[in-house]
């Protein structure tokens, strides 16, 4: 059967051969496309931003910043002008450090840390992470000293600890804040040493960390408001019902804190802000 011919095996296309020769590469943030199931922060990725949308975004950021600063300024003014300032030798004046440090740490510094992390997209993401961590780290000594001050003050006047709703909320807030800081520092800074190996874990932790961050801030607002109310009732007594000046200042601080409890979650969870425009969740870990 000399005339019989065997058809040769068709050669594979050169492109397929090149693909087979190329070893698989580990995913990284530069060459790995976003997972198909991931959602954008901005669902309306085709929407063109107009003047009204930019005005809303800038207004929210400016108002949030003003309220964060006003919370600390009003608290310091209230303590110095109406509560006779600070004195570590007098238990009553020593206590005055507590509201100032707690509002400064839990509200102002932590609030700016949250706001900064969500709106500053013009800088390197690593720089934003470091600034976010720095603001939270600065709030830690404020919170620790504020807690030790009130503990020592209560011991000197023999006031029982952890008997009020304010103190219970404070313990929960402090524990959650510490857990958040440790988890964030470990997950989003330490694990960057093994970026590819920890990619999935960090992408899973992003929404958890963000959600609990907002919850911690809201708990801090609730703790501060209950503390102000408790202080006003104990110190002012029946005169608190007569709309005196100090009562107005205390209520004003509470209103500012309440406003922050509304606007900060709105600012950071706003899905169509320009800072989030066409950015994937996985690009932020």
SEPA-915901 format. One line per field, with one value per residue: residue number from 1; x negated, y negated, z negated of N, C-alpha, C in turn; residue in one letter. Coordinates in Angstrom, 3 decimals. Each point is the difference from the previous one (the first is absolute). Layout:
N
resi: [NUM ...];
n.X: [X ...];
n.Y: [Y ...];
n.Z: [Z ...];
ca.X: [X ...];
ca.Y: [Y ...];
ca.Z: [Z ...];
c.X: [X ...];
c.Y: [Y ...];
c.Z: [Z ...];
resn: [A ...];
***
This chain:
285
resi: [1 2 3 4 5 6 7 8 9 10 11 12 13 14 15 16 17 18 19 20 21 22 23 24 25 26 27 28 29 30 31 32 33 34 35 36 37 38 39 40 41 42 43 44 45 46 47 48 49 50 51 52 53 54 55 56 57 58 59 60 61 62 63 64 65 66 67 68 69 70 71 72 73 74 75 76 77 78 79 80 81 82 83 84 85 86 87 88 89 90 91 92 93 94 95 96 97 98 99 100 101 102 103 104 105 106 107 108 109 110 111 112 113 114 115 116 117 118 119 120 121 122 123 124 125 126 127 128 129 130 131 132 133 134 135 136 137 138 139 140 141 142 143 144 145 146 147 148 149 150 151 152 153 154 155 156 157 158 159 160 161 162 163 164 165 166 167 168 169 170 171 172 173 174 175 176 177 178 179 180 181 182 183 184 185 186 187 188 189 190 191 192 193 194 195 196 197 198 199 200 201 202 203 204 205 206 207 208 209 210 211 212 213 214 215 216 217 218 219 220 221 222 223 224 225 226 227 228 229 230 231 232 233 234 235 236 237 238 239 240 241 242 243 244 245 246 247 248 249 250 251 252 253 254 255 256 257 258 259 260 261 262 263 264 265 266 267 268 269 270 271 272 273 274 275 276 277 278 279 280 281 282 283 284 285];
n.X: [-0.842 -0.803 1.140 0.167 0.621 -0.806 1.156 -0.830 -0.452 1.101 -0.807 -0.315 0.918 -0.769 1.165 0.619 -0.997 0.112 1.343 -0.145 -0.891 0.942 -0.827 0.927 0.516 -0.589 1.227 0.070 -0.152 -1.120 -0.136 0.592 0.887 0.871 0.243 0.617 -0.095 -1.155 0.515 0.334 -0.807 -0.303 1.269 0.107 -0.779 1.116 0.391 0.331 -1.024 1.100 0.316 1.247 -0.483 -0.816 1.023 0.773 -0.932 -0.283 1.317 0.149 -1.054 0.398 1.277 -0.408 -0.882 0.929 0.887 -0.958 -0.366 1.250 0.047 -1.265 0.190 1.214 -0.550 -1.077 0.799 0.798 -1.041 -0.614 1.041 0.593 -0.994 -0.547 -0.011 -1.320 -0.022 -1.190 -0.093 0.923 0.584 0.702 -1.096 -0.495 1.243 -0.232 -1.118 0.869 0.954 -0.990 -0.647 1.142 0.490 -1.161 -0.062 1.142 0.233 -0.798 -0.929 0.858 0.767 -1.070 -0.355 1.255 0.206 -1.204 0.239 1.184 -0.571 -1.117 0.409 -0.437 -0.138 -1.200 0.500 -1.286 -0.182 1.120 -0.439 -1.210 0.598 0.764 -1.074 -0.651 1.105 0.224 -1.283 0.212 1.087 -0.888 -1.068 0.772 0.334 -1.253 -0.521 0.951 -0.246 -1.340 0.246 0.988 -0.802 -1.066 0.706 0.559 -1.227 -0.389 1.097 -0.541 -0.058 1.052 -0.717 0.169 0.613 -0.475 1.009 -0.379 -0.247 1.177 0.591 -0.611 0.301 1.220 0.087 -0.562 0.733 1.073 -0.317 -0.374 1.100 0.677 -0.657 0.063 1.278 0.235 -0.731 0.518 1.276 -0.054 -0.827 0.128 1.227 -0.277 -0.701 1.159 -0.129 -0.647 -0.729 0.064 -0.008 0.356 -0.885 -0.874 0.307 -0.064 -1.124 -0.100 1.079 -0.606 -1.239 0.459 0.772 -0.923 -0.716 1.009 0.152 -1.331 -0.006 1.011 -0.665 -1.067 0.784 0.541 -1.232 -0.428 1.052 -0.067 -1.321 0.285 0.964 -0.787 -0.988 0.851 0.526 -1.199 -0.523 0.946 0.383 0.802 -1.147 -0.254 1.105 -0.825 -0.561 -0.899 -0.981 -0.424 1.269 0.037 -1.143 0.428 1.190 -0.716 -0.794 1.086 0.461 -1.170 -0.039 1.261 -0.319 -1.067 0.855 0.518 -0.845 -0.690 0.984 0.727 -1.017 -0.208 1.308 -0.194 0.832 0.470 -0.862 -0.510 -0.256 1.227 -0.096 0.630 0.158 -0.715 0.802 -0.377 0.210 0.756 -0.514];
n.Y: [1.186 -0.064 0.161 0.798 -1.058 -0.302 -0.530 -0.963 0.040 -0.669 -0.928 -0.132 -0.895 -0.894 -0.670 1.184 0.207 -1.283 0.154 1.202 -0.704 -0.931 -0.046 0.516 -1.209 -0.345 -0.088 -1.163 -1.110 0.317 1.335 -0.005 0.385 -0.943 0.703 0.885 0.640 -0.691 -0.738 -0.945 -0.866 -0.351 0.275 -1.309 0.964 -0.074 -0.293 -1.093 -0.388 -0.534 -1.280 0.458 1.031 -0.804 -0.850 1.065 0.495 -1.180 -0.202 1.286 -0.095 -1.175 0.359 1.165 -0.652 -0.888 0.972 0.680 -1.134 -0.317 1.317 -0.012 -0.985 0.428 1.199 -0.460 -0.711 1.043 0.792 -0.818 -0.334 1.187 0.849 -1.195 0.550 0.132 0.990 0.579 -1.083 -0.447 1.013 -1.044 -0.754 1.022 0.191 -1.317 0.670 0.708 -0.935 -0.822 0.914 0.371 -1.224 -0.461 1.096 0.266 -1.301 -0.974 0.633 0.808 -1.072 -0.762 0.987 0.146 -1.294 -0.075 1.164 -0.605 -1.168 0.384 -0.138 -1.244 0.582 0.465 1.189 0.312 -1.179 0.227 1.236 -0.499 -0.931 0.936 0.763 -1.033 -0.388 1.260 0.082 -1.199 0.630 0.971 -0.836 -0.673 1.129 0.443 -1.199 -0.178 1.274 -0.120 -1.143 0.498 1.013 -0.788 -0.792 1.063 0.481 -1.214 -0.076 1.228 -0.280 0.788 0.995 -0.323 -1.052 -0.765 -0.382 -1.198 0.506 0.599 -1.039 -0.695 0.990 0.059 -1.324 -0.010 1.048 -0.523 -1.165 0.599 0.755 -1.104 -0.664 0.998 0.223 -1.327 -0.195 1.110 -0.226 -1.308 0.264 0.813 0.379 -1.299 0.520 0.652 -0.966 0.800 0.481 -1.260 0.069 1.274 0.223 -0.831 0.597 1.092 -0.468 -0.451 0.669 1.028 -0.330 -0.267 1.078 0.743 -0.616 0.072 1.292 0.097 -0.717 0.723 1.060 -0.559 -0.272 1.217 0.474 -0.845 0.264 1.288 -0.135 -0.749 0.839 1.028 -0.627 -0.309 1.205 0.589 -0.798 -0.010 1.239 -0.633 -0.661 1.285 0.051 -0.929 0.800 0.356 -0.908 0.531 0.047 -1.235 -0.285 0.630 -0.568 -1.106 0.385 0.320 -1.183 -0.580 0.698 -0.351 -1.259 0.184 0.465 -1.086 -1.044 0.478 0.765 -1.116 -0.700 0.954 0.069 -1.270 0.719 -1.234 -0.012 -1.144 0.053 0.524 -0.991 1.059 0.322 1.089 0.831 0.873 -1.193 0.226 1.174];
n.Z: [0.000 1.044 0.692 -1.082 -0.306 -0.991 -0.285 0.113 -1.238 0.022 0.450 -1.287 -0.094 0.573 0.036 0.337 0.882 0.346 0.017 0.651 0.714 -0.009 -1.012 -0.800 -0.024 -1.108 -0.479 0.571 -0.654 0.750 -0.008 -1.170 0.923 -0.239 -1.079 0.812 -1.157 0.062 -0.926 0.819 -0.572 1.238 -0.213 -0.087 0.534 0.668 -1.213 0.633 -0.726 -0.518 0.128 0.128 0.697 0.673 0.126 0.237 0.804 0.543 0.089 0.315 0.793 0.472 0.070 0.478 0.732 0.326 0.123 0.642 0.594 0.351 0.137 0.402 0.856 0.275 0.062 0.634 0.783 0.084 0.103 0.836 0.718 0.007 0.279 0.151 1.187 -0.059 -0.878 0.128 -0.795 0.811 -0.659 -0.399 -0.149 -0.662 -0.441 -0.014 -0.247 -0.681 -0.087 -0.352 -0.717 -0.560 -0.062 -0.471 -0.772 -0.634 -0.144 -0.450 -0.733 -0.627 -0.179 -0.241 -0.806 -0.389 -0.185 -0.546 -0.585 -0.119 -0.268 -0.578 1.259 -0.261 -1.195 -0.219 0.346 0.122 0.584 0.680 0.185 0.268 0.744 0.539 0.075 0.526 0.632 0.334 0.357 0.537 0.382 0.137 -0.030 0.843 0.602 0.027 0.252 0.925 0.288 -0.027 0.619 0.719 0.236 0.102 0.772 0.544 0.067 0.354 0.726 0.213 1.292 0.002 0.484 1.273 -0.470 0.999 0.769 -0.367 -1.188 0.086 0.558 -0.969 -0.818 0.511 -0.009 -1.194 -0.343 0.597 -0.562 -1.128 0.096 0.320 -0.935 -0.851 0.310 -0.007 -1.091 -0.478 0.338 -0.184 -1.014 -1.056 0.390 0.182 -1.007 -0.100 0.876 0.832 -1.001 -0.412 1.320 -0.002 -0.942 0.577 1.145 -0.762 -0.529 1.243 0.453 -0.607 0.344 1.217 -0.028 -0.584 0.935 0.858 -0.317 -0.016 1.103 0.444 -0.454 0.563 1.025 -0.030 -0.172 0.925 0.735 -0.312 0.250 1.060 0.319 -0.282 0.609 0.973 -0.134 -0.090 0.926 0.900 -0.160 -0.843 -0.112 0.242 -0.716 -0.462 0.894 -0.873 -0.060 -1.129 -0.330 0.491 -0.642 -1.082 0.133 0.171 -0.992 -0.694 0.419 -0.270 -1.121 -0.200 0.361 -0.776 -0.911 0.564 -0.022 -1.042 -0.515 0.175 -0.533 -0.905 -0.133 0.335 0.761 0.189 -1.028 0.440 -1.315 0.128 0.840 0.531 -1.259 0.178 -0.661 0.934 0.545 -1.073 0.220];
ca.X: [0.842 -0.923 0.717 0.765 -0.691 0.540 0.099 -0.788 0.737 -0.058 -0.825 0.720 -0.326 -1.134 0.469 0.275 -1.265 -0.623 0.729 -0.352 -1.363 -0.096 0.434 0.995 -0.531 0.820 0.754 -0.372 0.929 -0.229 0.385 1.159 1.238 0.906 0.867 1.290 1.074 -0.191 0.812 -0.648 0.547 0.913 0.741 0.287 -1.334 0.076 0.625 -0.882 0.228 0.348 -0.319 0.776 -0.603 -1.231 0.380 0.426 -1.183 -0.828 0.759 -0.052 -1.356 -0.254 0.832 -0.554 -1.232 0.358 0.623 -1.019 -0.784 0.887 0.265 -1.084 -0.075 1.102 -0.260 -1.046 0.598 0.906 -0.771 -0.801 0.812 1.062 -0.392 -1.215 -1.234 -0.624 -0.924 -0.190 0.055 1.417 0.676 1.087 -0.605 -0.709 0.996 0.285 -0.787 0.663 0.782 -0.822 -0.832 0.831 0.555 -1.108 -0.496 1.027 0.809 -0.725 -1.095 0.516 0.859 -0.858 -0.635 0.980 0.284 -1.205 -0.204 0.996 0.093 -1.311 -0.404 -1.004 -1.314 -0.248 0.869 -0.787 -0.091 1.304 0.070 -0.864 0.645 1.153 -0.544 -0.604 1.056 0.525 -1.033 -0.005 1.167 -0.184 -0.377 1.118 0.993 -0.585 -0.136 1.352 0.533 -0.727 0.357 1.312 -0.131 -0.646 0.904 1.052 -0.594 -0.259 1.264 0.699 1.169 -0.059 -0.306 0.826 1.367 0.914 0.033 -1.155 -1.211 0.122 -0.249 -1.413 -0.781 0.216 -0.663 -1.439 -0.389 0.153 -1.024 -1.269 0.047 -0.065 -1.352 -0.895 0.354 -0.381 -1.456 -0.529 0.516 -0.219 -1.375 -0.959 0.159 -0.474 -1.290 0.316 1.163 0.721 0.488 1.073 0.938 1.398 0.344 0.155 1.205 1.141 0.026 0.299 1.337 0.186 -0.707 0.673 1.294 -0.212 -0.532 1.150 0.712 -0.770 0.189 1.360 -0.012 -0.697 0.956 1.013 -0.641 -0.234 1.287 0.481 -0.875 0.374 1.283 -0.260 -0.726 0.906 0.975 -0.694 -0.607 0.930 1.209 1.264 -0.251 -0.135 1.307 0.315 -0.680 -1.109 -1.017 -0.784 0.853 0.057 -1.282 -0.015 0.912 -0.602 -0.991 0.758 0.544 -1.139 -0.332 1.068 -0.207 -1.111 0.498 0.781 -0.694 -1.205 0.372 0.461 -1.156 -0.862 0.755 0.605 -0.521 -0.282 -0.877 -1.064 -1.179 0.184 0.398 -0.655 -1.043 0.482 -0.277 -1.271 -1.106 -0.150 -0.420];
ca.Y: [-1.186 -1.126 -1.239 -0.546 -1.080 -0.326 -1.471 -0.465 -0.670 -1.455 -0.732 -0.963 -1.382 -0.528 -0.727 0.973 0.539 -1.001 -0.036 1.177 -0.128 -1.080 0.458 -0.885 -1.021 -0.278 -1.229 -1.199 -1.109 -0.685 0.757 0.846 -0.766 0.113 1.178 -0.344 -0.104 -1.138 -1.159 -1.294 -0.919 -0.838 0.820 -0.810 -0.345 -0.746 -1.293 -1.158 -0.838 -1.375 -0.950 0.339 1.144 -0.466 -0.879 0.870 0.670 -0.974 -0.474 1.036 0.032 -1.235 0.002 1.015 -0.521 -1.072 0.593 0.736 -0.985 -0.686 0.871 -0.163 -1.397 -0.242 0.742 -0.717 -1.252 0.327 0.397 -1.120 -1.165 0.324 1.027 -0.468 0.513 1.268 0.002 1.394 0.122 -0.028 1.082 -0.515 -0.645 1.056 0.659 -0.812 0.498 1.158 -0.313 -0.621 1.017 0.997 -0.608 -0.208 1.259 0.819 -0.713 -0.844 0.707 1.181 -0.464 -0.425 1.193 0.661 -0.879 -0.074 1.253 0.176 -1.085 -0.362 0.953 -0.607 0.450 1.439 0.703 0.328 -1.224 -0.192 0.988 -0.435 -1.157 0.565 0.645 -1.025 -0.699 0.930 0.188 -1.203 0.021 1.006 -0.603 -0.800 0.898 0.661 -0.985 -0.367 1.073 0.034 -1.194 0.165 1.098 -0.541 -0.989 0.736 0.623 -1.006 -0.429 1.246 0.197 1.353 0.070 0.784 0.117 -0.750 0.371 -0.654 0.790 1.267 -0.300 -0.331 1.252 0.662 -0.804 0.134 1.333 0.106 -0.859 0.706 1.130 -0.555 -0.485 1.154 0.715 -0.805 -0.093 1.301 0.455 -0.887 -0.495 1.095 1.039 -0.462 0.638 1.148 -0.593 0.956 1.125 -0.450 -0.811 0.365 -0.319 -1.438 -0.418 0.373 -0.841 -1.408 -0.444 0.216 -1.074 -1.272 -0.030 -0.115 -1.323 -0.897 0.383 -0.508 -1.454 -0.245 0.303 -1.101 -1.112 0.332 -0.067 -1.408 -0.670 0.449 -0.584 -1.408 -0.051 0.381 -1.091 -1.140 0.286 0.041 -1.280 -1.132 0.301 -0.590 -1.166 0.464 -0.136 -1.424 -0.494 -0.882 -0.053 1.224 1.032 -0.214 0.455 1.471 0.475 -0.291 1.058 1.201 -0.147 0.163 1.429 0.680 -0.309 0.829 1.366 0.106 -0.387 0.810 1.218 -0.375 -0.368 1.134 1.056 -0.562 0.881 -0.672 -1.148 -0.002 0.713 1.428 0.143 1.020 0.670 1.288 0.324 0.694 -0.937 -0.804 0.832];
ca.Z: [0.000 0.082 0.369 -1.134 -0.723 -1.323 -0.133 -1.162 -1.078 0.233 -0.954 -0.836 0.330 -0.748 -1.191 -1.056 -0.480 -0.859 -1.271 -0.774 -0.491 -0.986 -1.338 -0.616 -0.891 -1.179 0.188 -0.724 0.197 1.254 1.186 -0.230 0.163 -1.141 0.049 0.609 -0.984 -0.875 0.325 -0.097 -0.987 0.751 0.953 1.178 0.459 1.239 -0.247 0.043 -1.173 0.286 -1.081 -1.191 -0.683 -0.638 -1.110 -1.107 -0.549 -0.718 -1.161 -1.038 -0.549 -0.755 -1.204 -0.906 -0.604 -0.938 -1.185 -0.755 -0.750 -0.944 -1.153 -0.970 -0.442 -0.939 -1.242 -0.727 -0.483 -1.109 -1.174 -0.514 -0.355 -0.949 -0.965 -0.687 0.578 -0.383 -1.133 -0.369 -1.456 -0.393 0.745 0.830 1.157 0.728 0.839 1.178 1.127 0.606 1.201 1.040 0.648 0.675 1.215 0.921 0.536 0.640 0.993 0.952 0.677 0.706 1.089 1.102 0.539 0.873 1.131 0.827 0.720 1.046 0.976 0.548 1.027 0.868 -0.483 0.024 -0.942 -1.186 -0.796 -0.632 -1.078 -1.096 -0.645 -0.710 -1.206 -0.856 -0.735 -0.999 -1.021 -0.843 -0.880 -1.059 -1.286 -0.512 -0.583 -1.172 -1.073 -0.417 -0.833 -1.268 -0.768 -0.630 -0.967 -1.194 -0.593 -0.709 -1.190 -1.023 -0.618 -0.340 0.858 0.592 1.430 0.924 -0.506 0.870 1.415 0.634 -0.234 0.726 1.415 0.129 0.016 1.291 1.026 -0.158 0.443 1.453 0.605 -0.070 0.921 1.345 0.283 0.133 1.216 1.151 0.090 0.417 1.287 1.133 0.034 -0.204 1.017 1.298 0.253 0.856 0.658 0.836 -0.798 -0.907 0.796 -0.243 -1.393 -0.144 0.717 -0.841 -1.189 0.321 -0.423 -1.443 -0.697 0.276 -0.685 -1.442 -0.253 -0.124 -1.221 -1.139 -0.065 -0.485 -1.431 -0.660 -0.063 -1.013 -1.315 -0.332 -0.270 -1.319 -1.007 -0.152 -0.711 -1.385 -0.641 -0.145 -1.069 -1.285 -0.367 0.077 -0.775 0.457 0.855 1.383 0.652 0.141 1.209 -0.329 1.046 0.039 0.567 1.453 0.557 -0.050 1.041 1.308 0.252 0.353 1.357 0.921 0.034 0.728 1.414 0.481 0.107 1.236 1.230 0.257 0.738 1.340 0.825 0.318 0.680 1.212 1.046 1.261 -0.172 1.004 -0.486 0.236 1.389 0.815 -0.772 -0.483 -1.399 -0.116 0.182 -1.200 -1.122];
c.X: [-0.880 0.737 0.743 -0.839 0.702 -0.003 -0.757 0.878 -0.088 -0.800 0.847 -0.391 -1.122 0.432 0.263 -1.292 -0.688 0.673 -0.388 -1.401 -0.112 0.471 1.009 -0.659 0.950 0.715 -0.605 0.907 -0.156 0.543 1.210 1.268 0.896 0.883 1.366 1.109 -0.156 0.876 -0.846 0.583 0.999 0.682 0.238 -1.309 0.019 0.558 -1.041 0.342 0.261 -0.313 0.750 -0.602 -1.292 0.303 0.428 -1.197 -0.845 0.709 -0.078 -1.374 -0.263 0.797 -0.519 -1.237 0.305 0.582 -1.008 -0.857 0.855 0.281 -1.064 -0.063 1.096 -0.228 -1.058 0.551 0.911 -0.790 -0.746 0.887 1.008 -0.434 -1.351 -1.280 -0.498 -0.933 -0.116 0.042 1.432 0.740 1.085 -0.546 -0.847 0.948 0.236 -0.838 0.728 0.830 -0.831 -0.799 0.844 0.624 -1.114 -0.486 1.019 0.686 -0.872 -1.082 0.500 0.891 -0.807 -0.710 0.926 0.230 -1.185 -0.160 0.954 -0.025 -1.332 -0.454 -1.019 -1.403 -0.145 0.842 -0.752 -0.127 1.304 0.171 -0.819 0.599 1.213 -0.450 -0.551 1.064 0.610 -1.015 -0.076 1.187 -0.169 -0.461 1.091 1.012 -0.538 -0.107 1.369 0.637 -0.684 0.362 1.330 -0.038 -0.601 0.893 1.121 -0.546 -0.198 1.274 0.885 1.343 -0.084 -0.244 1.066 1.424 1.015 -0.034 -1.191 -1.269 0.055 -0.268 -1.474 -0.883 0.142 -0.735 -1.504 -0.479 0.073 -1.031 -1.354 -0.063 -0.127 -1.420 -0.959 0.273 -0.429 -1.509 -0.599 0.407 -0.472 -1.373 -1.001 0.089 -0.383 -1.387 0.169 1.251 0.817 0.615 1.191 1.080 1.457 0.437 0.241 1.237 1.265 0.138 0.403 1.405 0.251 -0.629 0.706 1.313 -0.170 -0.648 1.105 0.793 -0.724 0.169 1.395 0.121 -0.703 0.907 1.045 -0.583 -0.217 1.291 0.552 -0.867 0.316 1.303 -0.179 -0.698 0.910 0.988 -0.673 -0.467 1.006 1.278 1.248 -0.217 -0.167 1.311 0.373 -0.746 -1.078 -1.079 -0.796 0.808 0.101 -1.287 -0.063 0.906 -0.570 -1.059 0.702 0.568 -1.104 -0.383 1.044 -0.115 -1.133 0.417 0.836 -0.879 -1.239 0.349 0.496 -1.182 -0.804 0.738 0.673 -0.577 -0.394 -0.849 -1.120 -1.233 0.090 0.218 -0.866 -1.193 0.570 -0.376 -1.390 -1.179 -0.337 -0.523 -1.526];
c.Y: [-1.240 -1.289 -0.616 -1.027 -0.239 -1.512 -0.446 -0.675 -1.500 -0.687 -0.984 -1.400 -0.514 -0.705 0.955 0.557 -0.990 -0.056 1.172 -0.116 -1.011 0.486 -0.965 -0.966 -0.213 -1.318 -1.141 -1.135 -0.660 0.773 0.877 -0.825 0.172 1.222 -0.369 -0.188 -1.185 -1.160 -1.253 -0.758 -0.921 0.861 -0.769 -0.472 -0.787 -1.406 -1.104 -0.911 -1.428 -0.877 0.336 1.140 -0.402 -0.901 0.814 0.644 -0.953 -0.485 1.002 0.030 -1.225 -0.011 1.027 -0.518 -1.080 0.584 0.770 -0.945 -0.673 0.840 -0.176 -1.424 -0.300 0.715 -0.694 -1.303 0.254 0.309 -1.194 -1.121 0.305 0.986 -0.280 0.706 1.302 -0.198 1.441 0.221 0.028 1.068 -0.504 -0.664 0.983 0.716 -0.762 0.386 1.096 -0.370 -0.603 1.043 1.011 -0.556 -0.223 1.288 0.769 -0.705 -0.722 0.767 1.211 -0.401 -0.457 1.195 0.727 -0.824 -0.067 1.240 0.136 -1.073 -0.336 1.072 -0.597 0.463 1.505 0.683 0.368 -1.222 -0.262 0.976 -0.443 -1.197 0.445 0.643 -1.033 -0.722 0.895 0.228 -1.208 -0.021 0.983 -0.622 -0.884 0.878 0.646 -0.969 -0.435 1.041 0.030 -1.187 0.192 1.135 -0.509 -1.011 0.671 0.666 -1.010 -0.455 1.192 0.131 1.385 -0.065 0.812 0.223 -0.628 0.552 -0.596 0.842 1.339 -0.204 -0.332 1.232 0.717 -0.741 0.158 1.373 0.153 -0.850 0.698 1.168 -0.462 -0.420 1.167 0.742 -0.765 -0.074 1.313 0.343 -0.861 -0.667 1.149 1.025 -0.457 0.560 1.233 -0.347 1.015 1.126 -0.394 -0.777 0.296 -0.347 -1.488 -0.518 0.366 -0.936 -1.432 -0.408 0.180 -1.139 -1.342 -0.107 -0.175 -1.335 -1.027 0.307 -0.538 -1.500 -0.343 0.301 -1.101 -1.221 0.253 -0.084 -1.442 -0.710 0.427 -0.560 -1.465 -0.135 0.324 -1.121 -1.197 0.220 -0.031 -1.379 -1.145 0.235 -0.620 -1.192 0.390 -0.164 -1.456 -0.658 -1.027 0.106 1.305 1.153 -0.123 0.481 1.520 0.578 -0.244 1.030 1.288 -0.055 0.166 1.474 0.803 -0.247 0.808 1.458 0.227 -0.176 0.842 1.329 -0.299 -0.286 1.218 1.118 -0.495 0.717 -0.734 -1.248 0.051 0.755 1.481 0.311 1.008 0.631 1.291 0.182 0.604 -0.904 -0.742 0.797 0.043];
c.Z: [0.000 0.284 -1.148 -0.744 -1.313 -0.174 -1.240 -1.038 0.202 -1.098 -0.784 0.411 -0.899 -1.271 -1.156 -0.564 -0.931 -1.366 -0.876 -0.584 -1.132 -1.359 -0.593 -0.960 -1.164 0.189 -0.795 0.410 1.360 1.194 -0.220 0.170 -1.202 0.123 0.541 -0.998 -0.935 0.474 -0.089 -1.171 0.684 1.046 1.298 0.622 1.289 -0.208 0.015 -1.164 0.423 -1.205 -1.284 -0.777 -0.705 -1.189 -1.211 -0.685 -0.837 -1.253 -1.147 -0.665 -0.870 -1.301 -1.008 -0.712 -1.031 -1.281 -0.846 -0.840 -1.060 -1.236 -1.065 -0.538 -1.016 -1.326 -0.849 -0.581 -1.201 -1.278 -0.605 -0.532 -1.110 -1.090 -0.652 0.438 -0.604 -1.188 -0.498 -1.511 -0.532 0.796 0.948 1.264 0.805 0.952 1.300 1.216 0.774 1.233 1.118 0.769 0.763 1.280 1.026 0.645 0.799 1.166 1.021 0.752 0.783 1.171 1.196 0.626 0.969 1.256 0.959 0.859 1.176 1.075 0.658 0.980 0.960 -0.380 0.203 -1.070 -1.277 -0.912 -0.734 -1.156 -1.207 -0.734 -0.809 -1.315 -0.976 -0.832 -1.072 -1.122 -0.934 -0.963 -1.166 -1.314 -0.592 -0.722 -1.281 -1.172 -0.507 -0.895 -1.367 -0.889 -0.717 -1.023 -1.307 -0.714 -0.785 -1.263 -1.125 -0.706 -0.342 0.732 0.633 1.506 0.736 -0.536 0.944 1.420 0.743 -0.170 0.726 1.487 0.233 0.047 1.341 1.107 -0.065 0.475 1.502 0.725 -0.001 0.968 1.448 0.359 0.220 1.304 1.242 0.179 0.501 1.429 1.162 0.016 -0.118 1.128 1.398 0.326 0.886 0.807 0.789 -0.814 -0.869 0.725 -0.340 -1.414 -0.171 0.725 -0.774 -1.192 0.281 -0.437 -1.486 -0.784 0.192 -0.773 -1.505 -0.374 -0.187 -1.271 -1.235 -0.149 -0.522 -1.493 -0.789 -0.133 -1.088 -1.405 -0.431 -0.362 -1.364 -1.123 -0.245 -0.787 -1.474 -0.761 -0.247 -1.143 -1.363 -0.455 -0.055 -0.779 0.605 0.922 1.473 0.770 0.252 1.158 -0.337 1.074 0.097 0.579 1.514 0.664 0.030 1.084 1.397 0.356 0.407 1.409 1.036 0.126 0.761 1.494 0.604 0.149 1.244 1.234 0.286 0.667 1.405 0.917 0.422 0.730 1.269 1.197 1.260 -0.180 1.032 -0.452 0.289 1.486 0.736 -0.713 -0.553 -1.460 -0.139 0.278 -1.279 -1.178 -0.080];
resn: [X X X X X X X X X X X X X X X X X X X X X X X X X X X X X X X X X X X X X X X X X X X X X X X X X X X X X X X X X X X X X X X X X X X X X X X X X X X X X X X X X X X X X X X X X X X X X X X X X X X X X X X X X X X X X X X X X X X X X X X X X X X X X X X X X X X X X X X X X X X X X X X X X X X X X X X X X X X X X X X X X X X X X X X X X X X X X X X X X X X X X X X X X X X X X X X X X X X X X X X X X X X X X X X X X X X X X X X X X X X X X X X X X X X X X X X X X X X X X X X X X X X X X X X X X X X X X X X X X X X X X X X X X X X X X X X X X X X X X X X X X X X X X];
***
